[in-house]
Amino acid sequence: MKRKMISCASALFFLAVFNCKRDKPDPECRDASCCGYPWEYVRYIEDEPVSLTGPPYFPVYYVRFKKQLSTYAGGAEFPRGQASICQKSLYKIEGFPLTHKSKAVPDSFPYRVSGKLLISEPGDIVYLPYFILYIDRIEKIN
């Protein structure tokens, strides 16, 4: 009986120590691990008007915000008007036609987006921040 209790206790110990879910990305992206690269969570944006662009006009999908979003990183303020879309949330833009097809500033922002805004972690030599957006919800305005 004592031997059985020791083996059960050691099995529980190993289950706690070697939990397989420990290093998996968070599916809700609360810790920014879902986007793969070493991103840092900036803030949650809600119902922000955006235009949508991507291939074949640009190499990646991204949203352009109607207003500049700024954040402090590395001790300085960085205003940005766009963010690429995290690959794990690309399926959420399926069925939404691209609205911004050139490098000029778009004249319409037909979508409203909510999600987690992430920024690239500071590098060693030069720090030019890069925003990425994990989309929780996107909808057409009107």
MDTraj code that builds the backbone (N, CA, C; nanometers):
import mdtraj as md
import numpy as np

residues = "MET LYS ARG LYS MET ILE SER CYS ALA SER ALA LEU PHE PHE LEU ALA VAL PHE ASN CYS LYS ARG ASP LYS PRO ASP PRO GLU CYS ARG ASP ALA SER CYS CYS GLY TYR PRO TRP GLU TYR VAL ARG TYR ILE GLU ASP GLU PRO VAL SER LEU THR GLY PRO PRO TYR PHE PRO VAL TYR TYR VAL ARG PHE LYS LYS GLN LEU SER THR TYR ALA GLY GLY ALA GLU PHE PRO ARG GLY GLN ALA SER ILE CYS GLN LYS SER LEU TYR LYS ILE GLU GLY PHE PRO LEU THR HIS LYS SER LYS ALA VAL PRO ASP SER PHE PRO TYR ARG VAL SER GLY LYS LEU LEU ILE SER GLU PRO GLY ASP ILE VAL TYR LEU PRO TYR PHE ILE LEU TYR ILE ASP ARG ILE GLU LYS ILE ASN".split()
xyz = np.array([
    [0.0825, -0.1200, 0.0000],
    [0.0000, 0.0000, 0.0000],
    [0.0864, 0.1258, 0.0000],
    [0.1932, 0.1218, 0.0827],
    [0.2820, 0.2376, 0.0915],
    [0.3542, 0.2606, -0.0416],
    [0.3936, 0.1505, -0.1060],
    [0.4626, 0.1599, -0.2346],
    [0.3703, 0.2195, -0.3410],
    [0.2434, 0.1838, -0.3373],
    [0.1461, 0.2358, -0.4328],
    [0.1263, 0.3864, -0.4131],
    [0.1230, 0.4326, -0.2887],
    [0.1078, 0.5755, -0.2606],
    [0.2299, 0.6540, -0.3071],
    [0.3493, 0.5959, -0.2897],
    [0.4723, 0.6629, -0.3340],
    [0.4731, 0.6749, -0.4861],
    [0.4332, 0.5685, -0.5561],
    [0.4322, 0.5751, -0.7020],
    [0.3256, 0.6729, -0.7532],
    [0.2106, 0.6805, -0.6842],
    [0.1078, 0.7781, -0.7233],
    [0.1566, 0.9208, -0.6978],
    [0.2238, 0.9426, -0.5867],
    [0.2761, 1.0759, -0.5552],
    [0.3829, 1.1168, -0.6558],
    [0.4703, 1.0231, -0.6925],
    [0.5744, 1.0576, -0.7903],
    [0.5138, 1.0825, -0.9286],
    [0.4085, 1.0093, -0.9638],
    [0.3420, 1.0320, -1.0920],
    [0.2791, 1.1719, -1.0956],
    [0.2148, 1.2115, -0.9855],
    [0.1574, 1.3459, -0.9779],
    [0.2652, 1.4533, -0.9863],
    [0.3789, 1.4280, -0.9227],
    [0.4904, 1.5230, -0.9279],
    [0.5378, 1.5418, -1.0719],
    [0.5576, 1.4308, -1.1446],
    [0.6047, 1.4406, -1.2820],
    [0.5012, 1.5055, -1.3735],
    [0.3741, 1.4824, -1.3486],
    [0.2698, 1.5487, -1.4270],
    [0.2725, 1.6995, -1.4051],
    [0.2963, 1.7411, -1.2824],
    [0.3005, 1.8844, -1.2530],
    [0.4244, 1.9501, -1.3126],
    [0.5375, 1.8816, -1.3059],
    [0.6632, 1.9390, -1.3542],
    [0.6694, 1.9400, -1.5068],
    [0.6269, 1.8334, -1.5696],
    [0.6382, 1.8206, -1.7144],
    [0.5022, 1.8348, -1.7826],
    [0.4328, 1.9380, -1.7492],
    [0.3021, 1.9645, -1.8086],
    [0.3209, 2.0028, -1.9548],
    [0.2568, 1.9304, -2.0470],
    [0.2783, 1.9579, -2.1894],
    [0.2184, 2.0898, -2.2354],
    [0.1233, 2.1432, -2.1664],
    [0.0608, 2.2675, -2.2099],
    [0.1378, 2.3905, -2.1643],
    [0.2409, 2.3722, -2.0908],
    [0.3120, 2.4848, -2.0309],
    [0.3731, 2.5790, -2.1340],
    [0.4318, 2.5268, -2.2415],
    [0.5029, 2.6111, -2.3378],
    [0.4233, 2.6392, -2.4653],
    [0.2980, 2.6021, -2.4685],
    [0.2178, 2.6267, -2.5878],
    [0.1710, 2.7716, -2.5901],
    [0.1569, 2.8304, -2.7112],
    [0.1074, 2.9682, -2.7198],
    [-0.0342, 2.9800, -2.6648],
    [-0.0634, 3.0931, -2.6109],
    [-0.1943, 3.1220, -2.5555],
    [-0.2912, 3.1445, -2.6714],
    [-0.3990, 3.0650, -2.6846],
    [-0.4903, 3.0817, -2.7978],
    [-0.5638, 3.2150, -2.7963],
    [-0.5766, 3.2783, -2.6828],
    [-0.6416, 3.4087, -2.6735],
    [-0.5415, 3.5215, -2.6934],
    [-0.4155, 3.4904, -2.7063],
    [-0.3080, 3.5862, -2.7317],
    [-0.2943, 3.6904, -2.6203],
    [-0.3199, 3.6495, -2.4973],
    [-0.3063, 3.7432, -2.3861],
    [-0.1605, 3.7762, -2.3590],
    [-0.0702, 3.6844, -2.3936],
    [0.0709, 3.7080, -2.3666],
    [0.1512, 3.7362, -2.4937],
    [0.0847, 3.7594, -2.6053],
    [0.1467, 3.7933, -2.7347],
    [0.2263, 3.6780, -2.7945],
    [0.2154, 3.5577, -2.7392],
    [0.2911, 3.4449, -2.7923],
    [0.2290, 3.3861, -2.9180],
    [0.1056, 3.4184, -2.9470],
    [0.0375, 3.3568, -3.0601],
    [0.0898, 3.4049, -3.1950],
    [0.1593, 3.5155, -3.1990],
    [0.2075, 3.5690, -3.3267],
    [0.3477, 3.5228, -3.3618],
    [0.4088, 3.4408, -3.2785],
    [0.5349, 3.3782, -3.3143],
    [0.6612, 3.4557, -3.2830],
    [0.6736, 3.5745, -3.3301],
    [0.7925, 3.6569, -3.3096],
    [0.7925, 3.7101, -3.1658],
    [0.9046, 3.7551, -3.1134],
    [0.9027, 3.8096, -2.9759],
    [0.8334, 3.9460, -2.9687],
    [0.7034, 3.9433, -2.9603],
    [0.6239, 4.0652, -2.9553],
    [0.5969, 4.1050, -2.8119],
    [0.5653, 4.2313, -2.7937],
    [0.5323, 4.2849, -2.6628],
    [0.3920, 4.3470, -2.6728],
    [0.3063, 4.3137, -2.5781],
    [0.1693, 4.3660, -2.5780],
    [0.1717, 4.5157, -2.5507],
    [0.0998, 4.5941, -2.6325],
    [0.0934, 4.7389, -2.6148],
    [-0.0391, 4.7772, -2.5515],
    [-0.1476, 4.7468, -2.6215],
    [-0.2793, 4.7792, -2.5680],
    [-0.3869, 4.7137, -2.6534],
    [-0.5074, 4.7194, -2.6016],
    [-0.6223, 4.6664, -2.6734],
    [-0.6910, 4.7819, -2.7456],
    [-0.7162, 4.7637, -2.8738],
    [-0.7898, 4.8663, -2.9483],
    [-0.9301, 4.8123, -2.9752],
    [-1.0273, 4.9016, -2.9731],
    [-1.1648, 4.8582, -2.9901],
    [-1.2383, 4.9484, -3.0886],
    [-1.3050, 4.8844, -3.1840],
    [-1.3882, 4.9521, -3.2838],
    [-1.3142, 5.0653, -3.3551],
    [-1.1924, 5.0380, -3.3959],
    [-1.1100, 5.1370, -3.4666],
    [-1.1358, 5.1246, -3.6167],
    [-1.1727, 5.2349, -3.6865],
    [-1.1939, 5.2291, -3.8313],
    [-1.0617, 5.2018, -3.9050],
    [-1.0674, 5.1099, -4.0020],
    [-0.9471, 5.0716, -4.0761],
    [-0.9794, 5.0460, -4.2228],
    [-0.8749, 5.0533, -4.3046],
    [-0.8807, 5.0003, -4.4405],
    [-0.7942, 4.8747, -4.4405],
    [-0.8171, 4.7893, -4.5369],
    [-0.7506, 4.6594, -4.5402],
    [-0.6736, 4.6452, -4.6701],
    [-0.5495, 4.6005, -4.6637],
    [-0.4703, 4.5783, -4.7838],
    [-0.3837, 4.4542, -4.7674],
    [-0.3282, 4.4109, -4.8784],
    [-0.2441, 4.2912, -4.8773],
    [-0.2065, 4.2499, -5.0174],
    [-0.1647, 4.1235, -5.0337],
    [-0.1259, 4.0755, -5.1657],
    [-0.2400, 4.0882, -5.2660],
    [-0.2126, 4.1171, -5.3889],
    [-0.0849, 4.1283, -5.4577],
    [-0.0235, 4.2681, -5.4515],
    [-0.0875, 4.3626, -5.3835],
    [-0.0385, 4.5001, -5.3793],
    [0.0766, 4.5180, -5.2813],
    [0.0748, 4.4432, -5.1735],
    [0.1786, 4.4489, -5.0695],
    [0.2135, 4.3065, -5.0289],
    [0.3320, 4.2832, -4.9768],
    [0.3723, 4.1452, -4.9459],
    [0.2975, 4.0812, -4.8289],
    [0.2464, 4.1594, -4.7365],
    [0.1741, 4.1043, -4.6215],
    [0.0403, 4.1764, -4.6060],
    [-0.0509, 4.1133, -4.5344],
    [-0.1782, 4.1789, -4.5040],
    [-0.1578, 4.2755, -4.3884],
    [-0.2173, 4.3927, -4.4012],
    [-0.2144, 4.4852, -4.2889],
    [-0.3342, 4.5772, -4.2926],
    [-0.3568, 4.6420, -4.1784],
    [-0.4646, 4.7394, -4.1660],
    [-0.4024, 4.8772, -4.1552],
    [-0.4707, 4.9739, -4.2136],
    [-0.4301, 5.1132, -4.1982],
    [-0.5392, 5.1809, -4.1159],
    [-0.4990, 5.2422, -4.0069],
    [-0.5932, 5.3058, -3.9155],
    [-0.6324, 5.4441, -3.9668],
    [-0.7540, 5.4860, -3.9321],
    [-0.8013, 5.6181, -3.9720],
    [-0.7218, 5.7277, -3.9023],
    [-0.6782, 5.7023, -3.7798],
    [-0.5957, 5.7993, -3.7072],
    [-0.4661, 5.7307, -3.6633],
    [-0.3667, 5.8110, -3.6378],
    [-0.2375, 5.7589, -3.5916],
    [-0.2523, 5.7026, -3.4502],
    [-0.2012, 5.5841, -3.4295],
    [-0.1959, 5.5266, -3.2959],
    [-0.0522, 5.5412, -3.2485],
    [-0.0351, 5.5926, -3.1309],
    [0.1024, 5.6080, -3.0830],
    [0.1212, 5.5300, -2.9550],
    [0.2451, 5.4940, -2.9324],
    [0.2801, 5.4200, -2.8122],
    [0.4205, 5.4593, -2.7705],
    [0.4511, 5.4352, -2.6464],
    [0.5851, 5.4604, -2.5964],
    [0.6601, 5.3284, -2.5909],
    [0.7776, 5.3275, -2.6486],
    [0.8619, 5.2088, -2.6471],
    [1.0066, 5.2539, -2.6535],
    [1.0886, 5.1922, -2.5767],
    [1.2300, 5.2283, -2.5768],
    [1.2533, 5.3713, -2.5321],
    [1.1612, 5.4291, -2.4545],
    [1.1773, 5.5640, -2.4026],
    [1.1343, 5.6746, -2.4974],
    [1.0731, 5.6382, -2.6113],
    [1.0298, 5.7405, -2.7075],
    [0.8881, 5.7095, -2.7543],
    [0.8221, 5.8105, -2.8099],
    [0.6870, 5.7918, -2.8622],
    [0.6950, 5.7619, -3.0108],
    [0.6183, 5.6615, -3.0542],
    [0.6175, 5.6222, -3.1940],
    [0.4756, 5.6234, -3.2471],
    [0.4393, 5.7226, -3.3291],
    [0.3069, 5.7193, -3.3918],
    [0.3106, 5.6288, -3.5153],
    [0.2095, 5.5487, -3.5301],
    [0.2007, 5.4599, -3.6456],
    [0.0575, 5.4607, -3.6959],
    [0.0435, 5.4551, -3.8255],
    [-0.0882, 5.4533, -3.8855],
    [-0.1275, 5.3189, -3.9409],
    [-0.0425, 5.2191, -3.9222],
    [-0.0722, 5.0877, -3.9768],
    [-0.0113, 4.9780, -3.8908],
    [-0.0632, 4.8579, -3.9095],
    [-0.0103, 4.7402, -3.8399],
    [-0.0331, 4.6192, -3.9287],
    [0.0656, 4.5321, -3.9363],
    [0.0430, 4.4087, -4.0105],
    [-0.0482, 4.3189, -3.9272],
    [-0.1076, 4.2215, -3.9924],
    [-0.2020, 4.1329, -3.9253],
    [-0.1309, 4.0048, -3.8864],
    [-0.1454, 3.9666, -3.7629],
    [-0.0859, 3.8433, -3.7112],
    [-0.1377, 3.7244, -3.7919],
    [-0.0479, 3.6343, -3.8290],
    [-0.0858, 3.5207, -3.9112],
    [-0.1932, 3.4346, -3.8468],
    [-0.1928, 3.4247, -3.7159],
    [-0.2912, 3.3411, -3.6460],
    [-0.4324, 3.3986, -3.6536],
    [-0.4471, 3.5254, -3.6943],
    [-0.5811, 3.5822, -3.7059],
    [-0.6169, 3.6175, -3.8500],
    [-0.5370, 3.5727, -3.9469],
    [-0.5661, 3.6024, -4.0881],
    [-0.6982, 3.5414, -4.1345],
    [-0.7368, 3.4290, -4.0772],
    [-0.8609, 3.3648, -4.1191],
    [-0.9826, 3.4540, -4.0908],
    [-0.9689, 3.5491, -3.9990],
    [-1.0810, 3.6358, -3.9628],
    [-1.1106, 3.7418, -4.0693],
    [-1.0169, 3.7657, -4.1629],
    [-1.0418, 3.8648, -4.2682],
    [-1.0893, 3.7992, -4.3978],
    [-1.1071, 3.6673, -4.3978],
    [-1.1579, 3.5993, -4.5169],
    [-1.2972, 3.6507, -4.5488],
    [-1.3201, 3.6828, -4.6741],
    [-1.4491, 3.7346, -4.7169],
    [-1.4582, 3.8868, -4.7131],
    [-1.3563, 3.9524, -4.6595],
    [-1.3531, 4.0982, -4.6571],
    [-1.2647, 4.1448, -4.7723],
    [-1.3220, 4.2132, -4.8722],
    [-1.2406, 4.2580, -4.9851],
    [-1.1410, 4.3665, -4.9440],
    [-1.0272, 4.3670, -5.0135],
    [-0.9263, 4.4704, -4.9886],
    [-0.9822, 4.6065, -5.0270],
    [-0.9504, 4.7065, -4.9478],
    [-1.0046, 4.8397, -4.9734],
    [-0.8965, 4.9406, -5.0062],
    [-0.7743, 4.9063, -4.9793],
    [-0.6636, 4.9992, -4.9971],
    [-0.5649, 4.9327, -5.0923],
    [-0.5582, 4.9820, -5.2166],
    [-0.4815, 4.9121, -5.3190],
    [-0.3587, 4.9873, -5.3680],
    [-0.3209, 5.0943, -5.3003],
    [-0.2016, 5.1671, -5.3419],
    [-0.1297, 5.2193, -5.2184],
    [-0.0137, 5.2788, -5.2399],
    [0.0624, 5.3339, -5.1273],
    [0.0105, 5.4695, -5.0832],
    [-0.0815, 5.5264, -5.1584],
    [-0.1417, 5.6539, -5.1190],
    [-0.2305, 5.6319, -4.9971],
    [-0.2569, 5.7382, -4.9266],
    [-0.3434, 5.7299, -4.8095],
    [-0.4850, 5.6950, -4.8552],
    [-0.5486, 5.5955, -4.7942],
    [-0.6823, 5.5562, -4.8385],
    [-0.7862, 5.6642, -4.8075],
    [-0.8902, 5.6680, -4.8893],
    [-0.9950, 5.7679, -4.8663],
    [-1.1162, 5.7096, -4.7936],
    [-1.1198, 5.5793, -4.7764],
    [-1.2315, 5.5193, -4.7033],
    [-1.1797, 5.4161, -4.6031],
    [-1.2511, 5.4035, -4.4949],
    [-1.2174, 5.3091, -4.3891],
    [-1.3439, 5.2293, -4.3573],
    [-1.3753, 5.1296, -4.4411],
    [-1.5049, 5.0631, -4.4322],
    [-1.5168, 4.9559, -4.3238],
    [-1.4089, 4.9255, -4.2535],
    [-1.4141, 4.8198, -4.1533],
    [-1.3860, 4.8759, -4.0143],
    [-1.4375, 4.8053, -3.9166],
    [-1.4121, 4.8384, -3.7767],
    [-1.3461, 4.7161, -3.7153],
    [-1.2335, 4.7376, -3.6472],
    [-1.1565, 4.6255, -3.5941],
    [-1.1334, 4.6424, -3.4441],
    [-1.1307, 4.5291, -3.3753],
    [-1.0943, 4.5244, -3.2336],
    [-0.9904, 4.4147, -3.2183],
    [-0.8904, 4.4401, -3.1362],
    [-0.7877, 4.3388, -3.1158],
    [-0.6722, 4.3884, -3.0331],
    [-0.5711, 4.3041, -3.0245],
    [-0.4534, 4.3325, -2.9428],
    [-0.3431, 4.3901, -3.0302],
    [-0.2973, 4.5085, -2.9964],
    [-0.1894, 4.5734, -3.0685],
    [-0.0589, 4.5340, -3.0024],
    [0.0321, 4.4790, -3.0813],
    [0.1613, 4.4324, -3.0320],
    [0.2711, 4.5109, -3.1007],
    [0.3869, 4.5172, -3.0389],
    [0.5007, 4.5884, -3.0956],
    [0.6230, 4.4976, -3.0874],
    [0.7133, 4.5123, -3.1848],
    [0.8355, 4.4323, -3.1815],
    [0.9192, 4.4733, -3.0614],
    [0.9851, 4.3766, -3.0012],
    [1.0698, 4.4061, -2.8861],
    [1.1939, 4.4800, -2.9313],
    [1.2499, 4.5638, -2.8466],
    [1.3672, 4.6437, -2.8848],
    [1.4856, 4.5569, -2.9263],
    [1.5539, 4.6032, -3.0309],
    [1.6759, 4.5365, -3.0752],
    [1.7974, 4.5942, -3.0052],
    [1.9138, 4.5417, -3.0369],
    [2.0365, 4.5863, -2.9708],
    [2.0926, 4.7154, -3.0294],
    [2.0868, 4.7304, -3.1616],
    [2.1545, 4.8429, -3.2244],
    [2.0565, 4.9532, -3.2637],
    [1.9646, 4.9221, -3.3520],
    [1.8694, 5.0216, -3.4005],
    [1.7302, 4.9735, -3.3634],
    [1.6479, 5.0658, -3.3154],
    [1.5129, 5.0277, -3.2763],
    [1.4104, 5.1043, -3.3579],
    [1.3556, 5.0375, -3.4552],
    [1.2445, 5.0922, -3.5321],
    [1.1259, 5.0009, -3.5040],
    [1.0305, 5.0470, -3.4260],
    [0.9208, 4.9581, -3.3862],
    [0.8333, 4.9184, -3.5035],
    [0.7780, 4.8020, -3.4921],
    [0.6927, 4.7464, -3.5942],
    [0.5677, 4.6955, -3.5244],
    [0.4506, 4.7426, -3.5658],
    [0.3251, 4.7010, -3.5028],
    [0.2652, 4.5813, -3.5747],
    [0.2012, 4.4979, -3.4968],
    [0.1248, 4.3852, -3.5502],
    [-0.0056, 4.3804, -3.4725],
    [-0.1110, 4.3362, -3.5371],
    [-0.2431, 4.3343, -3.4758],
    [-0.2971, 4.1925, -3.4751],
    [-0.3333, 4.1444, -3.3567],
    [-0.4059, 4.0187, -3.3453],
    [-0.5535, 4.0555, -3.3437],
    [-0.6254, 4.0196, -3.4487],
    [-0.7651, 4.0597, -3.4636],
    [-0.8553, 3.9686, -3.3816],
    [-0.9318, 4.0303, -3.2924],
    [-1.0354, 3.9566, -3.2213],
    [-1.1662, 3.9629, -3.2991],
    [-1.1941, 4.0816, -3.3562],
    [-1.3206, 4.0998, -3.4288],
    [-1.3010, 4.2038, -3.5392],
    [-1.3582, 4.1748, -3.6556],
    [-1.3597, 4.2728, -3.7650],
    [-1.5001, 4.2704, -3.8240],
    [-1.5515, 4.3884, -3.8579],
    [-1.6855, 4.3976, -3.9153],
    [-1.6918, 4.5134, -4.0129],
    [-1.7844, 4.5036, -4.1050],
    [-1.8042, 4.6106, -4.2029],
    [-1.8899, 4.7201, -4.1392],
    [-1.8510, 4.8450, -4.1619],
    [-1.9286, 4.9589, -4.1122],
    [-2.0375, 4.9866, -4.2154],
    [-2.1589, 4.9999, -4.1719],
    [-2.2775, 5.0248, -4.2571],
    [-2.3088, 4.9062, -4.3406],
])
top = md.Topology()
chain = top.add_chain()
for i, resn in enumerate(residues, 1):
    res = top.add_residue(resn, chain, resSeq=i)
    for name in ("N", "CA", "C"):
        top.add_atom(name, md.element.get_by_symbol(name[0]), res)
traj = md.Trajectory(xyz[None], top)
